[in-house]
Amino acid sequence: MKLTRYLYKGPQSAATLRLAEPSKLLEVQLMPGAPVDLPADHEYVLVLLALKHLELLPDAAAGAPEVPQSTDAVIATVKKGGKA
C-alpha cells in the first residue's frame, strides 16, 4: 500500500479507511497542522482534498513510504464480520 504525505488543515477528527487489500483498515488521527500519510486514491482523501482540508506536502513528490514512519496511521487486520 502506497501512502502520500499531506498536511491536515481541517478540524480535529479520526477516520478508519477500508483499503483495497482484503480485511485491511487504515486508522488515522487527523490533527490540525499535523502531517498525515493517506492513500491518494481513496474516496475519503479525495473529499478532504475537495474541502481543502488536505495540502500535499513538498516531500510527497519524492515518494511516500510504503509503511507510515509515525503513529499517524495504524493498519489493523480485521477478521470477516469482526470488529477492530
DSSP file (Angstrom, degrees, kcal/mol; ACC not computed):
  #  RESIDUE AA STRUCTURE BP1 BP2  ACC     N-H-->O    O-->H-N    N-H-->O    O-->H-N    TCO  KAPPA ALPHA  PHI   PSI    X-CA   Y-CA   Z-CA
    1    1 A M              0   0    0      0, 0.0     2,-0.5     0, 0.0    18,-0.0   0.000 360.0 360.0 360.0 124.3    0.0    0.0    0.0
    2    2 A K        -     0   0    0     65,-0.0     2,-0.3     2,-0.0    38,-0.3  -0.810 360.0-163.2 -96.4 129.3    1.5    3.3   -1.1
    3    3 A L        -     0   0    0     62,-1.2     2,-0.4    -2,-0.5    61,-0.2  -0.840   7.3-148.3-112.8 149.3    0.7    6.3    1.1
    4    4 A T  E     -A   38   0A   0     34,-3.4    34,-2.8    -2,-0.3     2,-0.5  -0.927  20.2-123.5-115.5 140.4    1.1   10.0    0.3
    5    5 A R  E     +A   37   0A   0     -2,-0.4    52,-1.8    32,-0.2     2,-0.3  -0.723  35.1 172.6 -90.6 129.0    2.0   12.6    2.9
    6    6 A Y  E     -AB  36  56A   0     30,-2.9    30,-2.6    -2,-0.5     2,-0.5  -0.855  34.1-122.6-126.1 161.0   -0.4   15.5    3.4
    7    7 A L  E     -AB  35  55A   0     48,-2.9    48,-1.7    -2,-0.3     2,-0.4  -0.949  31.3-137.8-101.3 124.4   -0.7   18.4    5.9
    8    8 A Y  E     + B   0  54A   0     26,-2.4    25,-3.0    -2,-0.5    26,-0.4  -0.714  29.3 169.6 -88.0 130.3   -4.1   18.3    7.5
    9    9 A K        +     0   0    0     44,-3.8    45,-0.2    -2,-0.4    -1,-0.1   0.178  46.8  90.8-125.1  14.6   -5.9   21.6    7.9
   10   10 A G  S    S-     0   0    0     43,-0.7     3,-0.1     1,-0.2    23,-0.1  -0.216  87.3 -61.2 -97.8-168.5   -9.4   20.7    8.9
   11   11 A P        -     0   0    0      0, 0.0    -1,-0.2     0, 0.0    -2,-0.1  -0.350  69.4 -80.0 -72.1 156.6  -11.0   20.2   12.4
   12   12 A Q  S    S+     0   0    0     -3,-0.1     2,-0.3    19,-0.1    19,-0.2  -0.332  73.2 142.1 -57.6 134.3   -9.6   17.5   14.7
   13   13 A S  E     -C   30   0B   0     17,-2.7    17,-3.3    -3,-0.1     2,-0.3  -0.944  40.0-136.9-161.5 175.0  -11.0   14.2   13.7
   14   14 A A  E     -C   29   0B   0     -2,-0.3     2,-0.3    15,-0.3    15,-0.2  -0.979  19.2-176.5-143.0 153.0  -10.3   10.5   13.3
   15   15 A A  E     -C   28   0B   0     13,-2.2    13,-2.9    -2,-0.3     2,-0.5  -0.995  21.5-145.8-150.2 151.9  -11.2    8.0   10.5
   16   16 A T  E     -C   27   0B   0     -2,-0.3     2,-0.5    11,-0.2    11,-0.2  -0.983  22.8-159.7-118.8 117.5  -11.0    4.4    9.6
   17   17 A L  E     -C   26   0B   0      9,-3.1     9,-2.6    -2,-0.5     2,-0.5  -0.838  12.7-136.6-102.3 130.6  -10.4    3.8    5.9
   18   18 A R  E     -C   25   0B   0     -2,-0.5     7,-0.2     7,-0.2     2,-0.1  -0.753  27.4-149.8 -83.6 125.8  -11.2    0.4    4.2
   19   19 A L        -     0   0    0      5,-2.2     5,-0.3    -2,-0.5     4,-0.1  -0.456  24.6-109.6 -95.0 167.1   -8.3   -0.4    1.9
   20   20 A A  S    S+     0   0    0     -2,-0.1    -1,-0.1     2,-0.1     3,-0.1   0.809  95.7  91.1 -65.5 -30.2   -8.4   -2.4   -1.3
   21   21 A E  S >  S-     0   0    0      1,-0.1     3,-1.5     2,-0.1    -2,-0.2  -0.470  96.6 -97.5 -67.1 135.9   -6.5   -5.2    0.4
   22   22 A P  T 3  S+     0   0    0      0, 0.0    -1,-0.1     0, 0.0     3,-0.1  -0.276 101.3   0.6 -58.0 135.3   -9.0   -7.7    1.9
   23   23 A S  T 3  S+     0   0    0      1,-0.2    55,-2.0    -4,-0.1     2,-0.5   0.736  98.3 132.6  61.3  28.0   -9.6   -7.2    5.6
   24   24 A K  E <   - D   0  77B   0     -3,-1.5    -5,-2.2    -5,-0.3     2,-0.4  -0.932  30.6-178.5-114.1 133.5   -7.3   -4.2    5.9
   25   25 A L  E     -CD  18  76B   0     51,-1.9    51,-1.9    -2,-0.5     2,-0.5  -0.946  16.7-149.5-124.3 148.3   -8.2   -1.0    7.6
   26   26 A L  E     -CD  17  75B   0     -9,-2.6    -9,-3.1    -2,-0.4     2,-0.5  -0.968  13.1-161.6-118.5 113.6   -6.2    2.2    8.0
   27   27 A E  E     -CD  16  74B   0     47,-2.5    47,-1.9    -2,-0.5     2,-0.4  -0.838  14.0-178.0 -97.7 128.3   -6.9    4.1   11.2
   28   28 A V  E     -CD  15  73B   0    -13,-2.9   -13,-2.2    -2,-0.5     2,-0.5  -0.968  24.8-146.3-130.2 143.5   -5.8    7.8   11.2
   29   29 A Q  E     -C   14   0B   0     43,-1.2     2,-0.7    -2,-0.4   -15,-0.3  -0.939  19.4-153.6-101.7 124.7   -5.9   10.6   13.7
   30   30 A L  E     +C   13   0B   0    -17,-3.3   -17,-2.7    -2,-0.5     6,-0.1  -0.886  18.1 176.0-106.8 109.1   -6.4   13.9   11.9
   31   31 A M    >   -     0   0    0     -2,-0.7     3,-2.2   -19,-0.2   -23,-0.3  -0.940  38.1-103.4-115.4 131.8   -5.0   16.8   13.9
   32   32 A P  T 3  S+     0   0    0      0, 0.0   -23,-0.2     0, 0.0   -20,-0.0  -0.278 106.1  10.5 -54.9 130.4   -4.9   20.4   12.5
   33   33 A G  T 3  S+     0   0    0    -25,-3.0   -24,-0.1     1,-0.3    -3,-0.0   0.460 103.0 118.4  81.4   1.9   -1.4   21.4   11.3
   34   34 A A    <   -     0   0    0     -3,-2.2   -26,-2.4   -26,-0.4    -1,-0.3  -0.772  66.2-116.0-103.5 145.6   -0.1   17.8   11.5
   35   35 A P  E     -A    7   0A   0      0, 0.0     2,-0.3     0, 0.0   -28,-0.2  -0.476  33.8-173.7 -73.3 150.6    1.3   15.7    8.7
   36   36 A V  E     -A    6   0A   0    -30,-2.6   -30,-2.9    -2,-0.1     2,-0.6  -0.995  21.5-134.7-146.8 141.4   -0.7   12.5    7.9
   37   37 A D  E     +A    5   0A   0     -2,-0.3   -32,-0.2   -32,-0.2   -34,-0.0  -0.875  37.0 162.1 -99.8 120.9    0.0    9.6    5.5
   38   38 A L  E     -A    4   0A   0    -34,-2.8   -34,-3.4    -2,-0.6     2,-0.5  -0.947  47.5 -97.2-137.3 154.0   -3.0    8.6    3.4
   39   39 A P    >   -     0   0    0      0, 0.0     3,-1.7     0, 0.0     6,-0.2  -0.644  33.3-145.8 -72.7 119.9   -3.7    6.6    0.2
   40   40 A A  T 3  S+     0   0    0     -2,-0.5   -37,-0.1   -38,-0.3   -35,-0.0   0.757  93.4  50.6 -60.9 -28.5   -4.1    9.3   -2.5
   41   41 A D  T 3  S+     0   0    0      4,-0.1    -1,-0.3     5,-0.0     2,-0.2   0.367  81.1 117.3 -95.5   6.3   -6.7    7.5   -4.5
   42   42 A H    <>  -     0   0    0     -3,-1.7     4,-2.1     1,-0.1     3,-0.2  -0.516  69.3-128.4 -76.5 141.6   -9.1    6.8   -1.6
   43   43 A E  H  > S+     0   0    0      1,-0.2     4,-1.9     2,-0.2     5,-0.1   0.875 108.3  52.3 -56.8 -42.2  -12.6    8.4   -1.8
   44   44 A Y  H  > S+     0   0    0      1,-0.2     4,-2.3     2,-0.2    -1,-0.2   0.889 108.7  50.6 -63.4 -39.7  -12.3    9.9    1.7
   45   45 A V  H  > S+     0   0    0     -6,-0.2     4,-2.2     1,-0.2    -1,-0.2   0.894 107.9  53.0 -65.2 -40.0   -9.0   11.5    0.8
   46   46 A L  H  X S+     0   0    0     -4,-2.1     4,-2.1     2,-0.2    -1,-0.2   0.874 109.1  49.6 -62.9 -37.5  -10.5   13.0   -2.4
   47   47 A V  H  X S+     0   0    0     -4,-1.9     4,-2.1     2,-0.2    -2,-0.2   0.926 109.7  50.6 -66.2 -44.9  -13.3   14.5   -0.3
   48   48 A L  H  <>S+     0   0    0     -4,-2.3     5,-2.9     1,-0.2     6,-0.8   0.874 110.7  50.1 -61.9 -36.6  -10.8   16.0    2.1
   49   49 A L  H ><5S+     0   0    0     -4,-2.2     3,-1.2     3,-0.2    -1,-0.2   0.912 109.1  50.9 -66.1 -42.3   -8.9   17.5   -0.8
   50   50 A A  H 3<5S+     0   0    0     -4,-2.1    -2,-0.2     1,-0.3    -1,-0.2   0.851 110.1  50.0 -63.6 -34.4  -12.0   19.0   -2.3
   51   51 A L  T 3<5S-     0   0    0     -4,-2.1    -1,-0.3    -5,-0.1    -2,-0.2   0.491 114.3-121.3 -79.6  -3.5  -12.8   20.6    1.1
   52   52 A K  T < 5S+     0   0    0     -3,-1.2    -3,-0.2    -4,-0.2    -2,-0.1   0.808  77.7 126.6  63.2  32.0   -9.3   22.0    1.2
   53   53 A H      < +     0   0    0     -5,-2.9   -44,-3.8    -6,-0.2   -43,-0.7   0.545  65.2  54.6 -90.7 -10.3   -8.6   20.1    4.5
   54   54 A L  E     -B    8   0A   0     -6,-0.8     2,-0.4   -46,-0.2   -46,-0.2  -0.959  61.5-170.0-125.0 143.8   -5.5   18.5    3.0
   55   55 A E  E     -B    7   0A   0    -48,-1.7   -48,-2.9    -2,-0.4     2,-0.2  -0.997  30.3-118.4-130.9 127.2   -2.5   20.0    1.4
   56   56 A L  E     -B    6   0A   0     -2,-0.4   -50,-0.2   -50,-0.2     5,-0.0  -0.453  31.4-130.1 -63.9 127.1    0.1   17.9   -0.4
   57   57 A L    >   -     0   0    0    -52,-1.8     3,-2.0    -2,-0.2     4,-0.4  -0.563  13.7-121.6 -80.6 146.1    3.5   18.2    1.3
   58   58 A P  G >  S+     0   0    0      0, 0.0     3,-1.2     0, 0.0     4,-0.3   0.831 111.3  58.0 -56.4 -36.0    6.5   19.0   -0.9
   59   59 A D  G >  S+     0   0    0      1,-0.2     3,-0.8     2,-0.2     4,-0.3   0.627  88.6  77.1 -72.0 -10.7    8.4   15.9    0.3
   60   60 A A  G X  S+     0   0    0     -3,-2.0     3,-1.2     1,-0.2    -1,-0.2   0.795  84.2  63.4 -67.4 -27.6    5.5   13.8   -1.0
   61   61 A A  G <  S+     0   0    0     -3,-1.2    -1,-0.2    -4,-0.4    -2,-0.2   0.788  95.4  59.4 -66.4 -26.4    6.7   14.3   -4.6
   62   62 A A  G <  S-     0   0    0     -3,-0.8    -1,-0.3    -4,-0.3    -2,-0.2   0.597 127.7 -84.2 -77.5 -10.7    9.9   12.4   -3.7
   63   63 A G    <   -     0   0    0     -3,-1.2    -1,-0.2    -4,-0.3    -2,-0.1   0.183  38.1-114.7 112.6 129.3    7.8    9.4   -2.8
   64   64 A A        -     0   0    0     -4,-0.2   -60,-0.1   -61,-0.2    -4,-0.0  -0.548  38.8 -95.8 -90.5 157.6    6.0    8.4    0.3
   65   65 A P        -     0   0    0      0, 0.0   -62,-1.2     0, 0.0    -1,-0.1  -0.336  20.6-129.7 -70.0 154.3    6.9    5.4    2.5
   66   66 A E  S    S+     0   0    0      1,-0.2    -2,-0.0   -64,-0.2     0, 0.0   0.857 101.5  32.1 -69.0 -35.6    5.1    2.1    2.0
   67   67 A V  S    S-     0   0    0    -64,-0.1    -1,-0.2   -65,-0.1   -65,-0.0  -0.977 103.5 -99.6-122.8 136.2    4.5    2.0    5.7
   68   68 A P        -     0   0    0      0, 0.0    -2,-0.1     0, 0.0    -4,-0.0  -0.209  20.5-148.6 -56.5 142.7    4.0    5.1    7.8
   69   69 A Q  S    S+     0   0    0     -4,-0.0     2,-0.2     2,-0.0    -2,-0.0   0.432  78.0  41.0 -91.2  -0.8    7.0    6.3    9.7
   70   70 A S  S >  S-     0   0    0      3,-0.1     3,-0.6   -33,-0.0   -33,-0.0  -0.692  96.8 -93.4-133.4-174.6    5.0    7.8   12.6
   71   71 A T  T 3  S+     0   0    0     -2,-0.2   -42,-0.1     1,-0.2     3,-0.1   0.209  91.1 106.1 -89.1  16.2    2.0    6.9   14.7
   72   72 A D  T 3  S+     0   0    0      1,-0.2   -43,-1.2   -44,-0.1     2,-0.4   0.807  87.8  25.7 -63.3 -28.6   -0.3    8.9   12.3
   73   73 A A  E <   -D   28   0B   0     -3,-0.6     2,-0.4   -45,-0.2   -45,-0.2  -0.996  62.6-168.2-141.1 143.2   -1.7    5.7   10.9
   74   74 A V  E     -D   27   0B   0    -47,-1.9   -47,-2.5    -2,-0.4     2,-0.5  -0.999  17.4-141.5-130.5 130.1   -2.1    2.2   12.2
   75   75 A I  E     -D   26   0B   0     -2,-0.4     2,-0.4   -49,-0.2   -49,-0.2  -0.806  20.8-169.1 -94.1 128.3   -3.0   -0.7   10.0
   76   76 A A  E     -D   25   0B   0    -51,-1.9   -51,-1.9    -2,-0.5     2,-0.5  -0.948  16.8-139.9-119.3 137.1   -5.4   -3.2   11.6
   77   77 A T  E     -D   24   0B   0     -2,-0.4     2,-0.5   -53,-0.2   -53,-0.2  -0.836  22.0-162.4 -93.1 128.9   -6.3   -6.6   10.3
   78   78 A V        -     0   0    0    -55,-2.0     2,-0.1    -2,-0.5     6,-0.1  -0.942  14.5-129.8-117.3 130.4  -10.0   -7.3   10.8
   79   79 A K    >   -     0   0    0     -2,-0.5     3,-2.8     4,-0.2     2,-0.1  -0.452  46.2 -83.5 -72.5 150.2  -11.5  -10.8   10.7
   80   80 A K  T 3  S+     0   0    0      1,-0.3    -1,-0.1    -2,-0.1     3,-0.1  -0.337 118.0   5.2 -56.5 123.8  -14.5  -11.1    8.4
   81   81 A G  T 3  S+     0   0    0      1,-0.3    -1,-0.3    -2,-0.1     2,-0.1   0.414 111.9 112.9  81.7  -2.7  -17.5  -10.0   10.4
   82   82 A G    <   -     0   0    0     -3,-2.8     2,-0.3     1,-0.0    -1,-0.3  -0.348  63.5-118.2 -96.5 178.5  -15.3   -8.9   13.4
   83   83 A K              0   0    0     -2,-0.1    -4,-0.2    -3,-0.1    -1,-0.0  -0.875 360.0 360.0-117.3 151.0  -14.5   -5.5   14.9
   84   84 A A              0   0    0     -2,-0.3    -7,-0.1    -6,-0.1    -1,-0.1   0.460 360.0 360.0 -75.9 360.0  -11.1   -3.8   15.1
